[in-house]
Amino acid sequence: MSNPEVTFPARYTPVSALAFAGPDGAAEVVAVDKPLPVTAGATAFALPDGSLRTVSSTSPLPVATGAAAYALPDGSTQYVASASPLPVTCAPLPASAAHIGNVFIDDVPDGPVLSGSVTAAGTVVSSALNGYAGGAFQVLSSGSGCTIAYEHSVDGTTWLALPVLVSNIATGTPSATSTSNGIYSFGSSAAFVRARVSVYGSGTVSVALVLKRRPLNVMGTSLAGGNAAIGTVGVSGTVSVSGTVNTNTGYTDSSTALAALATFTGTGRANSSAQNCFFNATAFADAGGTLLVEQSLDTGATYQPVASIPLVAGGAAQLSVRVTGAYAAATLYRVRFVNGALAQGVFRLSSAFSAR
């Protein structure tokens, strides 16, 4: 039997059909003049969690939406989608009063106040100094005839005197005891501190204690109290300075007017203090002349001019020379003034030794 003849339209070239294997293994037969098929079979994709997802080949490749596991600092596991941002891990601050920046290991509060009172000899108030560098005792009631001793200790058994500085008056010196009301500041690197009635008279002794992380520097000595001194500078309670610091000795040499061309010669004077460094002279006149300073090294037997300056009529002139030579009676200084051609109506001449 012969095959019937197949007639194609003029626009086709007769060819045979071809078979294409699809993803599911089935064969699909298409004519070559048809576009190649988009594979319609299913394809499986493995997801991060191990499961399979089946999608059509016409779909875009999937973004894996399975869960991914992240270990957190506390040991727990957090699952997030792969399309999510990675988690930001932050370590939690420790429990209790945590600090950011200025971290205190002991973490004690600043300024706690403790208080106590007694009616006999013994400890009034006591505290450990963990985390503290000092503070202040306030004696609220000192009783009558009572002495309070301030002490600190490293082991809590052996107590030594603790210098305190009275803080409620302008002047004071450190002391380890008190007998009156007031605020007594202290600084200490010991482990314990206390206020104790060492001598009891009568009445109630009450003391409050405040502890500070950073106390004021109270371990100094006030120079305004007692007889404290720096070098040879005496300091009294009124802060007056005495002794031989910046001393000077002055003289009025003459106030008598001079005739024309006359000369006034002053008295030779020895330096009375080793701290005086200068000999000074000042002259005023209504007529012109010359002011001189002269020195003698032989107890006044001879003088030599060591400085001079002209004086204009109606004006003043001043000289200052540095003291030299031995500080003894043999070294003398004096002023001399030589008047000009006109008689004076007014004349003033003075001199002095000075420290500067």
ChimeraX attribute file (.defattr): number of C-alpha atoms within 10 A of each C-alpha:
attribute: neighborCount
match mode: 1-to-1
recipient: residues
	/A:1	3
	/A:2	4
	/A:3	5
	/A:4	6
	/A:5	6
	/A:6	6
	/A:7	8
	/A:8	10
	/A:9	7
	/A:10	7
	/A:11	6
	/A:12	9
	/A:13	9
	/A:14	14
	/A:15	10
	/A:16	8
	/A:17	10
	/A:18	11
	/A:19	12
	/A:20	14
	/A:21	11
	/A:22	15
	/A:23	13
	/A:24	11
	/A:25	9
	/A:26	11
	/A:27	12
	/A:28	11
	/A:29	11
	/A:30	15
	/A:31	13
	/A:32	13
	/A:33	11
	/A:34	7
	/A:35	8
	/A:36	10
	/A:37	10
	/A:38	10
	/A:39	15
	/A:40	14
	/A:41	15
	/A:42	15
	/A:43	15
	/A:44	12
	/A:45	15
	/A:46	12
	/A:47	16
	/A:48	15
	/A:49	12
	/A:50	10
	/A:51	10
	/A:52	13
	/A:53	14
	/A:54	12
	/A:55	16
	/A:56	14
	/A:57	15
	/A:58	12
	/A:59	8
	/A:60	8
	/A:61	10
	/A:62	11
	/A:63	10
	/A:64	16
	/A:65	14
	/A:66	19
	/A:67	16
	/A:68	17
	/A:69	14
	/A:70	14
	/A:71	11
	/A:72	14
	/A:73	11
	/A:74	9
	/A:75	8
	/A:76	8
	/A:77	12
	/A:78	12
	/A:79	12
	/A:80	16
	/A:81	15
	/A:82	15
	/A:83	12
	/A:84	9
	/A:85	8
	/A:86	10
	/A:87	11
	/A:88	6
	/A:89	10
	/A:90	8
	/A:91	8
	/A:92	8
	/A:93	10
	/A:94	8
	/A:95	6
	/A:96	7
	/A:97	10
	/A:98	13
	/A:99	12
	/A:100	7
	/A:101	6
	/A:102	7
	/A:103	9
	/A:104	13
	/A:105	9
	/A:106	9
	/A:107	13
	/A:108	14
	/A:109	13
	/A:110	13
	/A:111	14
	/A:112	11
	/A:113	13
	/A:114	14
	/A:115	16
	/A:116	14
	/A:117	19
	/A:118	18
	/A:119	15
	/A:120	17
	/A:121	17
	/A:122	16
	/A:123	17
	/A:124	22
	/A:125	20
	/A:126	18
	/A:127	16
	/A:128	16
	/A:129	21
	/A:130	15
	/A:131	19
	/A:132	22
	/A:133	18
	/A:134	22
	/A:135	25
	/A:136	22
	/A:137	26
	/A:138	19
	/A:139	23
	/A:140	17
	/A:141	17
	/A:142	24
	/A:143	21
	/A:144	14
	/A:145	12
	/A:146	21
	/A:147	20
	/A:148	25
	/A:149	24
	/A:150	25
	/A:151	22
	/A:152	25
	/A:153	20
	/A:154	15
	/A:155	10
	/A:156	13
	/A:157	9
	/A:158	9
	/A:159	15
	/A:160	14
	/A:161	14
	/A:162	21
	/A:163	22
	/A:164	26
	/A:165	25
	/A:166	22
	/A:167	17
	/A:168	13
	/A:169	9
	/A:170	9
	/A:171	15
	/A:172	17
	/A:173	17
	/A:174	18
	/A:175	15
	/A:176	17
	/A:177	21
	/A:178	18
	/A:179	17
	/A:180	16
	/A:181	17
	/A:182	18
	/A:183	20
	/A:184	24
	/A:185	24
	/A:186	27
	/A:187	22
	/A:188	20
	/A:189	15
	/A:190	19
	/A:191	17
	/A:192	19
	/A:193	27
	/A:194	19
	/A:195	26
	/A:196	21
	/A:197	25
	/A:198	15
	/A:199	15
	/A:200	20
	/A:201	15
	/A:202	14
	/A:203	15
	/A:204	17
	/A:205	25
	/A:206	20
	/A:207	24
	/A:208	20
	/A:209	26
	/A:210	17
	/A:211	25
	/A:212	22
	/A:213	16
	/A:214	14
	/A:215	16
	/A:216	14
	/A:217	10
	/A:218	20
	/A:219	15
	/A:220	11
	/A:221	13
	/A:222	14
	/A:223	18
	/A:224	18
	/A:225	16
	/A:226	13
	/A:227	10
	/A:228	15
	/A:229	12
	/A:230	8
	/A:231	6
	/A:232	11
	/A:233	14
	/A:234	17
	/A:235	18
	/A:236	16
	/A:237	13
	/A:238	8
	/A:239	11
	/A:240	10
	/A:241	12
	/A:242	13
	/A:243	9
	/A:244	15
	/A:245	13
	/A:246	12
	/A:247	16
	/A:248	19
	/A:249	14
	/A:250	13
	/A:251	13
	/A:252	13
	/A:253	21
	/A:254	16
	/A:255	14
	/A:256	13
	/A:257	18
	/A:258	22
	/A:259	15
	/A:260	16
	/A:261	13
	/A:262	16
	/A:263	15
	/A:264	16
	/A:265	15
	/A:266	19
	/A:267	13
	/A:268	16
	/A:269	21
	/A:270	20
	/A:271	25
	/A:272	14
	/A:273	16
	/A:274	13
	/A:275	17
	/A:276	22
	/A:277	17
	/A:278	17
	/A:279	27
	/A:280	21
	/A:281	24
	/A:282	19
	/A:283	25
	/A:284	22
	/A:285	24
	/A:286	19
	/A:287	23
	/A:288	22
	/A:289	25
	/A:290	17
	/A:291	25
	/A:292	23
	/A:293	25
	/A:294	21
	/A:295	24
	/A:296	21
	/A:297	18
	/A:298	12
	/A:299	17
	/A:300	18
	/A:301	8
	/A:302	11
	/A:303	17
	/A:304	12
	/A:305	14
	/A:306	13
	/A:307	14
	/A:308	18
	/A:309	14
	/A:310	15
	/A:311	23
	/A:312	16
	/A:313	15
	/A:314	12
	/A:315	12
	/A:316	18
	/A:317	19
	/A:318	18
	/A:319	17
	/A:320	18
	/A:321	16
	/A:322	14
	/A:323	21
	/A:324	14
	/A:325	11
	/A:326	13
	/A:327	16
	/A:328	14
	/A:329	14
	/A:330	16
	/A:331	20
	/A:332	25
	/A:333	28
	/A:334	24
	/A:335	28
	/A:336	21
	/A:337	22
	/A:338	19
	/A:339	24
	/A:340	20
	/A:341	13
	/A:342	16
	/A:343	17
	/A:344	21
	/A:345	12
	/A:346	14
	/A:347	18
	/A:348	16
	/A:349	24
	/A:350	18
	/A:351	24
	/A:352	21
	/A:353	27
	/A:354	21
	/A:355	18
	/A:356	14
